[in-house]
Amino acid sequence: MSKFELKLPRMGESVAEATLTSWLKEVGDTIEMDEAIFEIATDKVDSEVPSEVDGILLEKCYNVDDVVKVGQTVAIIQVGDDVDVSEISNTGNDVVEEEPVQEEMISAAESAVVHAKAETSSVHVNGSSDRFYSPLVKNIAKEEGISFEVLDQIAGTGKDGRVTKDDILSYVKNGVSKPVVKEVAAKTVEATQKVVSSNTVSQEKEVATNTAVTEKPKMQVSRGDEVIPMTRMGKLIAKHMTDSVSTSAHVQSFIEVDVTNIVTWRNKIKDGFFKREGEKFTFTPIFMEAVAKALKKYPMMNISLDGDTVVKKKNINIGMAAALPDGNLIVPVIKNADQLNLMGIAKVVNDLADRSRNNALKPDEVQGGTYTVTNVGTFGSVFGTPIINQPQVGILALGAIRKIPSVIETSEGDVIAIRSKMYLSHSYDHRVVNGALGSMFAKAVADYLEGWDVNREV
């Protein structure tokens, strides 16, 4: 019999920590390998963490809303056939020894618990009382303009009356917006007036200039208007987009592509593919393969900019923007896309798209992208001007495929025929990508699509 420490797994190069949002198992519960034990949230995605072993949950090392660093022990699982459930502590703090345990294991468990207590005590200082608020709750409060005075009045449903993420989001959803901002502003003005009254006229002008409270123009809300608070993910996306626009010098190139051969080929193979593989074959894998080929040809599109340094990426990891049920977008990443054949890309695309819709992506699956593709044609748009997904330097928008009359060159002269065509819209960072490279990259994608082999197997 032994004890297994379940640690927070690595979730991507830029993810160092996550917030524990809920426990799916209780102390004493039987756990099977690959069964989800707890849920976490990062600034990118929510995810479940499964067990790596069969056993019984012996200890929870962290509470809901605690921030856990990658590699830290979150749960201790007892493995073995002769486990006595009645001997397991329900406090979540003590490790019960049915038999001697290796000293280093005890030290690791104690270290995790001590760290959890340290994390807890370190976040009390900002509040108006000794009430505990997790970093996640405090961040939401800050975004919504909720002061600690107001936060102290919210009834918590968590352990010992703690305010959970659901509590504060429910508070916001019920129409309680930002009254405390005005209160703080009023107190600031009052304090400023007292300072001004004790100084000379020149000092009064200086203090008034430096401490005057400026307010943004308020939006007029008419009767019947519906006020809808932005979701947490919506706010993160909004910040990411505005940061990108203020960071990169966006410029676009557009190119029209004849995809008649691709449409004909897909119509020919899609039914057989579904019958053989049990999955749909969409246009997306074809476009992803074309982009991977173009990135291989033009590696200076597969870069990122770090200050004054260009980082040329070794791997070609293509992000594909996918729509969520709530209307937001998420960008799962096809890792090493250039090393996959068309069948492999199709499998990965279908899997990521399906789990995106069901909010089942893992944090690592939305990290590490080196270039992004977004399909605006899904919504009927002919073309678009997408915003670069930082810290990348390019993003390609795929327009809707349309049947249009077109002039075709033949050996007997020009003729007019109905062809399937689409636009590619390439946005790139003009700080490091000039117009020639940006245009040649888009042309390489177009050439690959137009030269499609109608006799190809998949």
C-alpha positions as CSV (number, residue, x, y, z in Angstrom):
1,M,0.0,0.0,0.0
2,S,1.4,3.5,-0.8
3,K,0.3,7.0,-1.3
4,F,0.4,8.9,-4.7
5,E,0.8,12.7,-4.9
6,L,-1.4,14.2,-7.7
7,K,0.4,17.4,-8.8
8,L,-0.9,20.2,-11.0
9,P,0.2,19.2,-14.5
10,R,2.1,21.5,-16.8
11,M,-0.4,23.4,-18.9
12,G,1.7,25.2,-21.5
13,E,4.9,27.3,-21.7
14,S,3.3,30.5,-20.4
15,V,1.1,29.0,-17.7
16,A,2.7,28.8,-14.3
17,E,-0.4,28.6,-12.1
18,A,-4.1,28.0,-12.1
19,T,-7.1,28.6,-9.8
20,L,-8.8,25.5,-8.3
21,T,-12.4,26.1,-9.0
22,S,-14.1,23.0,-7.7
23,W,-13.5,19.5,-6.2
24,L,-15.3,16.7,-8.1
25,K,-14.4,14.1,-5.4
26,E,-14.6,14.1,-1.6
27,V,-12.1,12.6,0.9
28,G,-12.8,8.9,1.1
29,D,-14.2,8.6,-2.4
30,T,-13.0,5.8,-4.6
31,I,-11.2,7.0,-7.7
32,E,-10.4,5.3,-11.0
33,M,-7.5,6.1,-13.3
34,D,-8.3,9.0,-15.7
35,E,-11.3,10.0,-13.6
36,A,-11.6,13.7,-13.1
37,I,-10.9,14.8,-9.5
38,F,-10.9,18.6,-9.6
39,E,-11.4,21.5,-11.9
40,I,-9.0,24.4,-12.6
41,A,-9.2,27.7,-14.4
42,T,-6.5,29.7,-16.1
43,D,-6.8,33.0,-18.0
44,K,-7.4,30.9,-21.2
45,V,-9.6,27.9,-20.4
46,D,-11.3,25.9,-17.7
47,S,-10.2,22.2,-17.4
48,E,-10.6,19.0,-15.4
49,V,-7.6,17.2,-14.0
50,P,-7.8,13.4,-14.0
51,S,-6.2,10.9,-11.6
52,E,-3.2,9.1,-12.8
53,V,-3.9,6.0,-10.5
54,D,-6.7,4.0,-9.1
55,G,-7.3,4.5,-5.3
56,I,-9.0,6.5,-2.7
57,L,-8.8,10.2,-2.1
58,L,-6.9,10.6,1.1
59,E,-6.3,14.4,1.3
60,K,-7.1,17.7,-0.3
61,C,-4.1,20.0,-0.1
62,Y,-5.9,23.1,-1.4
63,N,-9.4,24.6,-1.1
64,V,-11.7,26.0,-3.9
65,D,-10.5,29.4,-5.2
66,D,-6.9,28.7,-4.1
67,V,-4.1,29.5,-6.6
68,V,-1.9,26.5,-7.3
69,K,1.4,26.5,-9.0
70,V,2.4,24.0,-11.7
71,G,4.1,21.0,-10.0
72,Q,2.5,21.5,-6.6
73,T,0.7,18.6,-4.9
74,V,-3.1,19.2,-5.0
75,A,-4.3,15.8,-3.8
76,I,-3.0,12.7,-2.1
77,I,-4.4,9.3,-3.2
78,Q,-4.0,6.1,-1.4
79,V,-3.4,3.2,-3.7
80,G,-3.5,-0.5,-2.8
81,D,-6.0,-3.3,-2.5
82,D,-6.4,-3.3,1.3
83,V,-7.4,0.3,1.9
84,D,-9.7,0.9,5.0
85,V,-12.0,3.8,4.1
86,S,-13.0,4.3,7.8
87,E,-9.5,5.2,8.7
88,I,-9.3,8.2,6.3
89,S,-9.4,11.6,7.8
90,N,-12.2,13.9,6.6
91,T,-10.5,17.1,7.7
92,G,-8.5,17.3,4.5
93,N,-5.5,18.3,6.5
94,D,-4.1,15.2,8.1
95,V,-2.4,12.2,6.4
96,V,-3.4,9.0,8.1
97,E,-0.7,6.3,8.1
98,E,-1.9,2.7,8.1
99,E,1.7,1.7,7.7
100,P,5.1,3.5,7.6
101,V,5.4,6.0,4.8
102,Q,8.6,7.2,3.2
103,E,9.9,10.3,5.0
104,E,10.2,12.3,1.7
105,M,6.6,11.7,0.9
106,I,5.4,13.1,4.3
107,S,7.7,16.1,3.8
108,A,6.2,16.8,0.3
109,A,2.7,16.6,1.7
110,E,3.4,18.8,4.6
111,S,5.2,21.3,2.3
112,A,2.1,21.5,0.1
113,V,-0.2,22.1,3.1
114,V,2.1,24.8,4.6
115,H,2.2,26.5,1.2
116,A,-1.5,26.4,0.9
117,K,-1.8,28.1,4.4
118,A,0.8,30.7,3.4
119,E,-1.2,31.5,0.2
120,T,-4.3,31.8,2.3
121,S,-2.9,34.2,4.9
122,S,-1.2,36.4,2.3
123,V,-4.4,37.5,0.7
124,H,-6.1,38.8,3.9
125,V,-4.2,42.1,4.0
126,N,-6.2,44.0,1.3
127,G,-9.6,43.5,2.8
128,S,-11.5,45.6,5.3
129,S,-11.7,42.6,7.6
130,D,-10.0,39.2,8.2
131,R,-12.4,37.5,5.8
132,F,-10.6,35.4,3.2
133,Y,-10.9,36.3,-0.5
134,S,-9.2,34.1,-3.1
135,P,-7.1,35.8,-5.8
136,L,-9.8,34.9,-8.4
137,V,-12.6,36.6,-6.4
138,K,-10.4,39.6,-5.8
139,N,-9.6,39.9,-9.5
140,I,-13.3,39.7,-10.4
141,A,-14.1,42.3,-7.8
142,K,-11.4,44.6,-9.2
143,E,-12.7,44.2,-12.7
144,E,-16.3,44.9,-11.7
145,G,-15.4,47.9,-9.5
146,I,-16.6,46.2,-6.3
147,S,-14.8,47.5,-3.1
148,F,-13.8,45.3,-0.2
149,E,-16.5,47.2,1.9
150,V,-19.1,45.9,-0.5
151,L,-17.4,42.5,-0.9
152,D,-17.7,42.0,2.9
153,Q,-21.5,42.3,2.6
154,I,-21.8,39.4,0.0
155,A,-23.1,36.2,1.6
156,G,-20.6,33.4,0.8
157,T,-21.7,29.8,0.1
158,G,-18.1,28.4,0.4
159,K,-16.5,26.8,3.3
160,D,-16.7,28.9,6.5
161,G,-18.8,31.4,4.6
162,R,-16.2,32.2,1.9
163,V,-17.3,34.1,-1.2
164,T,-16.8,31.8,-4.2
165,K,-16.5,32.7,-7.9
166,D,-20.2,31.8,-8.3
167,D,-21.2,34.1,-5.4
168,I,-19.6,37.2,-6.8
169,L,-20.6,36.5,-10.4
170,S,-24.2,36.0,-9.2
171,Y,-23.9,39.3,-7.3
172,V,-22.8,41.0,-10.6
173,K,-25.4,39.3,-12.7
174,N,-28.2,40.5,-10.4
175,G,-27.6,44.0,-11.6
176,V,-25.3,45.3,-8.8
177,S,-22.8,47.4,-10.7
178,K,-20.2,49.9,-9.6
179,P,-21.6,52.2,-6.9
180,V,-18.4,52.1,-4.9
181,V,-16.5,54.0,-7.6
182,K,-18.6,57.1,-7.0
183,E,-18.2,56.7,-3.2
184,V,-14.4,56.5,-3.5
185,A,-14.4,59.5,-5.9
186,A,-16.5,61.5,-3.5
187,K,-14.2,60.7,-0.6
188,T,-11.2,61.8,-2.8
189,V,-12.9,65.1,-3.6
190,E,-13.7,65.7,0.0
191,A,-10.1,65.0,1.1
192,T,-8.8,67.3,-1.7
193,Q,-11.0,70.1,-0.6
194,K,-9.6,69.9,2.9
195,V,-6.0,70.1,1.5
196,V,-6.9,73.0,-0.7
197,S,-8.5,75.0,2.2
198,S,-5.2,75.0,4.1
199,N,-3.0,76.3,1.3
200,T,-2.4,79.5,-0.6
201,V,-4.3,80.3,-3.8
202,S,-1.5,79.1,-6.0
203,Q,-1.3,75.9,-4.1
204,E,-5.0,75.5,-4.4
205,K,-4.8,75.6,-8.1
206,E,-1.9,73.1,-8.2
207,V,-3.7,70.7,-5.9
208,A,-7.0,71.0,-7.8
209,T,-5.2,70.4,-11.1
210,N,-3.3,67.3,-9.8
211,T,-6.1,65.7,-7.8
212,A,-9.3,66.5,-9.8
213,V,-11.4,63.5,-10.3
214,T,-12.2,62.9,-13.9
215,E,-15.1,60.7,-15.0
216,K,-15.7,59.1,-18.4
217,P,-18.9,60.1,-20.1
218,K,-21.7,57.8,-19.1
219,M,-23.6,55.8,-21.6
220,Q,-27.3,56.8,-21.8
221,V,-29.5,53.8,-21.0
222,S,-33.1,54.2,-22.2
223,R,-36.2,52.5,-20.9
224,G,-36.4,49.0,-22.3
225,D,-32.7,48.7,-22.9
226,E,-31.1,45.5,-21.6
227,V,-27.9,45.9,-19.7
228,I,-25.7,42.7,-20.0
229,P,-22.5,42.4,-18.0
230,M,-19.5,41.1,-20.0
231,T,-18.5,37.6,-19.1
232,R,-15.0,36.9,-17.6
233,M,-13.8,35.4,-20.9
234,G,-15.4,38.2,-22.8
235,K,-13.3,40.7,-20.8
236,L,-10.2,38.7,-21.3
237,I,-10.8,38.6,-25.1
238,A,-11.5,42.3,-25.3
239,K,-8.3,43.1,-23.5
240,H,-6.3,40.7,-25.6
241,M,-7.7,42.3,-28.8
242,T,-7.1,46.0,-27.7
243,D,-3.6,45.1,-26.5
244,S,-2.9,43.6,-29.9
245,V,-4.1,46.6,-31.9
246,S,-2.0,48.9,-29.7
247,T,1.1,46.6,-30.0
248,S,1.2,45.6,-33.7
249,A,1.2,47.7,-36.8
250,H,-1.6,45.8,-38.6
251,V,-1.6,45.7,-42.4
252,Q,-3.6,43.4,-44.7
253,S,-3.2,41.7,-48.0
254,F,-6.1,40.0,-49.9
255,I,-6.1,37.4,-52.6
256,E,-8.8,35.6,-54.5
257,V,-8.5,31.8,-54.8
258,D,-10.2,29.4,-57.2
259,V,-11.1,26.3,-55.1
260,T,-13.3,24.5,-57.6
261,N,-11.0,21.5,-57.7
262,I,-11.1,21.3,-53.9
263,V,-14.9,21.5,-53.7
264,T,-15.2,18.8,-56.4
265,W,-12.7,16.5,-54.6
266,R,-14.3,16.9,-51.2
267,N,-17.7,16.2,-52.5
268,K,-16.3,13.0,-54.0
269,I,-14.6,11.7,-50.9
270,K,-16.6,13.0,-47.9
271,D,-19.3,10.2,-47.8
272,G,-16.7,7.5,-48.0
273,F,-14.6,9.2,-45.3
274,F,-17.6,9.4,-43.0
275,K,-18.5,5.8,-43.6
276,R,-14.9,4.7,-43.0
277,E,-13.9,7.0,-40.1
278,G,-17.2,7.9,-38.6
279,E,-16.3,11.6,-38.9
280,K,-17.1,14.5,-41.2
281,F,-14.4,15.7,-43.6
282,T,-14.6,19.6,-43.7
283,F,-12.6,22.1,-45.7
284,T,-10.6,23.1,-42.6
285,P,-8.0,20.3,-42.7
286,I,-7.2,21.3,-46.3
287,F,-6.7,24.9,-45.4
288,M,-4.6,24.0,-42.4
289,E,-2.3,21.8,-44.6
290,A,-1.9,24.6,-47.1
291,V,-1.0,27.1,-44.3
292,A,1.5,24.6,-42.8
293,K,3.2,24.2,-46.3
294,A,3.3,28.0,-46.7
295,L,4.9,28.5,-43.2
296,K,7.5,25.9,-44.1
297,K,8.3,27.9,-47.3
298,Y,8.3,31.2,-45.5
299,P,9.6,30.6,-41.9
300,M,9.8,34.3,-41.2
301,M,6.0,34.3,-40.9
302,N,6.4,31.7,-38.1
303,I,8.0,34.1,-35.6
304,S,7.2,36.2,-32.6
305,L,8.6,39.6,-31.5
306,D,10.1,40.0,-28.0
307,G,11.0,43.6,-27.6
308,D,13.7,44.2,-30.2
309,T,14.4,40.5,-30.6
310,V,12.8,38.2,-33.3
311,V,12.2,34.7,-32.1
312,K,12.1,32.2,-35.0
313,K,9.9,29.3,-34.0
314,K,11.1,25.8,-34.6
315,N,7.7,24.1,-34.5
316,I,4.7,25.0,-36.7
317,N,1.8,25.2,-34.3
318,I,-1.4,26.5,-36.0
319,G,-4.2,27.9,-34.0
320,M,-7.7,27.6,-35.3
321,A,-10.3,30.1,-34.0
322,A,-13.4,28.2,-32.9
323,A,-16.8,29.7,-31.9
324,L,-18.1,28.8,-28.4
325,P,-21.8,28.3,-27.7
326,D,-21.9,31.7,-25.8
327,G,-20.6,33.5,-28.9
328,N,-17.0,33.9,-27.6
329,L,-14.0,32.5,-29.5
330,I,-11.3,30.2,-28.4
331,V,-8.2,29.2,-30.3
332,P,-7.1,25.5,-29.9
333,V,-3.7,24.7,-31.4
334,I,-2.7,22.0,-33.9
335,K,0.8,21.2,-32.7
336,N,3.4,20.3,-35.3
337,A,0.9,20.7,-38.1
338,D,3.6,20.3,-40.8
339,Q,4.4,16.8,-39.5
340,L,0.8,15.5,-39.9
341,N,-0.7,14.1,-43.1
342,L,-4.1,15.2,-44.2
343,M,-5.8,12.3,-42.3
344,G,-4.0,13.3,-39.1
345,I,-4.9,17.0,-39.5
346,A,-8.6,16.0,-40.1
347,K,-8.6,13.9,-36.9
348,V,-7.1,16.7,-34.8
349,V,-9.3,19.4,-36.3
350,N,-12.5,17.4,-35.5
351,D,-11.4,16.5,-32.0
352,L,-10.4,20.1,-31.1
353,A,-13.5,21.6,-32.6
354,D,-15.8,19.1,-30.8
355,R,-14.1,19.6,-27.4
356,S,-14.2,23.4,-27.9
357,R,-17.9,23.3,-28.2
358,N,-18.2,21.2,-25.1
359,N,-15.7,23.4,-23.1
360,A,-13.5,20.3,-22.6
361,L,-10.2,21.6,-23.9
362,K,-7.1,21.3,-21.7
363,P,-5.0,24.4,-20.9
364,D,-2.0,23.1,-23.0
365,E,-4.2,22.8,-26.1
366,V,-4.8,26.6,-26.3
367,Q,-1.1,27.5,-25.7
368,G,2.0,27.6,-27.9
369,G,0.4,28.7,-31.2
370,T,2.8,30.2,-33.7
371,Y,0.3,31.3,-36.4
372,T,-3.5,31.5,-36.4
373,V,-6.3,30.8,-39.0
374,T,-9.8,32.0,-38.6
375,N,-12.8,31.0,-40.8
376,V,-15.0,34.1,-41.2
377,G,-16.7,32.4,-44.1
378,T,-18.6,30.2,-41.6
379,F,-20.7,33.2,-40.8
380,G,-21.2,34.2,-44.4
381,S,-18.4,36.9,-44.6
382,V,-16.7,37.2,-48.0
383,F,-13.5,38.4,-46.3
384,G,-12.4,40.1,-43.0
385,T,-9.5,41.9,-41.4
386,P,-8.6,39.8,-38.4
387,I,-6.6,41.0,-35.4
388,I,-3.3,39.3,-34.8
389,N,-3.1,36.8,-31.9
390,Q,-0.2,38.1,-29.8
391,P,2.7,37.4,-29.7
392,Q,2.3,36.0,-33.2
393,V,2.9,38.2,-36.3
394,G,0.2,36.9,-38.7
395,I,-3.3,35.6,-39.0
396,L,-5.2,34.3,-42.0
397,A,-9.0,34.8,-42.5
398,L,-10.8,32.4,-44.8
399,G,-13.8,33.8,-46.6
400,A,-17.0,32.1,-47.7
401,I,-16.8,29.9,-50.8
402,R,-19.1,31.2,-53.5
403,K,-20.0,30.2,-57.0
404,I,-19.3,33.1,-59.3
405,P,-18.9,33.6,-63.1
406,S,-15.3,33.7,-64.0
407,V,-13.1,34.1,-67.1
408,I,-11.2,30.9,-67.8
409,E,-8.2,30.7,-70.2
410,T,-8.4,27.7,-72.5
411,S,-6.4,26.5,-75.6
412,E,-9.3,27.7,-77.7
413,G,-9.5,31.1,-76.1
414,D,-11.2,32.7,-73.0
415,V,-14.5,31.3,-71.8
416,I,-16.9,32.3,-69.0
417,A,-17.7,29.5,-66.5
418,I,-19.1,29.1,-63.0
419,R,-16.3,28.5,-60.5
420,S,-16.1,28.2,-56.7
421,K,-14.0,31.0,-55.3
422,M,-13.0,32.5,-52.0
423,Y,-10.9,35.3,-50.5
424,L,-7.9,34.9,-48.2
425,S,-7.3,37.9,-45.9
426,H,-3.9,38.0,-44.4
427,S,-3.2,40.4,-41.5
428,Y,0.4,40.7,-40.5
429,D,2.6,42.8,-38.2
430,H,4.3,45.5,-40.4
431,R,7.0,46.1,-37.7
432,V,8.7,42.8,-38.8
433,V,6.8,41.6,-41.8
434,N,7.0,43.7,-45.0
435,G,4.4,43.8,-47.7
436,A,6.3,41.5,-50.0
437,L,6.6,38.7,-47.4
438,G,3.0,39.2,-46.3
439,S,1.7,39.0,-49.8
440,M,4.0,36.1,-51.0
441,F,2.8,34.0,-48.0
442,A,-0.8,34.5,-48.9
443,K,0.0,33.7,-52.6
444,A,1.7,30.5,-51.5
445,V,-1.4,29.4,-49.7
446,A,-3.5,30.2,-52.7
447,D,-1.2,28.4,-55.1
448,Y,-1.3,25.3,-53.0
449,L,-5.1,25.3,-52.9
450,E,-5.5,26.0,-56.7
451,G,-3.1,23.2,-57.6
452,W,-5.1,20.6,-55.7
453,D,-4.9,17.0,-57.0
454,V,-8.4,15.8,-57.7
455,N,-7.2,12.2,-57.7
456,R,-5.7,12.4,-54.2
457,E,-6.5,9.8,-51.6
458,V,-7.2,10.5,-47.9
